[in-house]
């Protein structure tokens, strides 16, 4: 029924630059080297890995910063909850005032 017409690619007009000629480069052959065997770890030798050592000052600093983060996040959450509660109360008061104005207007007629 309805068949879309596929547009044909227009022919370029104006100056056409010739394609760049790519010259091959020389290939350098490397001689294969024998692989170095992996070092064998003795059963008594434990692989060294960094250990975390906490000093008493670092522990106090971590506890203090954690407490500060908890207090800040708590204050933000409480303030957001308070803002939502105040907004809800003000909307409820506005609704009561508008309802009383509408009902008073209806009684006067």
PEJO-V184135 format. One line per field, one symbol per residue. ss: DSSP state (H for helix, E for strand, L for the rest). burial: 1 if it has 24 or more other C-alpha atoms within 12 Angstrom, else 0. A space follows every 50 residues. Layout:
ss->???
burial->???
//
This chain:
ss->LLLLLLLLLLLLLLLLLLLLLLLLLLLLLLLLLLLLLLLLLLLLLLLLLL LLLLLHHHHHHHHHHHHHHHHHHHHHHHHHHHHHHHHHHHHHHHHHHHHH HHHHHHHHL
burial->00000000000000000000000000000000000000000000000000 00000000000000000000000000000000000000000000000000 000000000
//
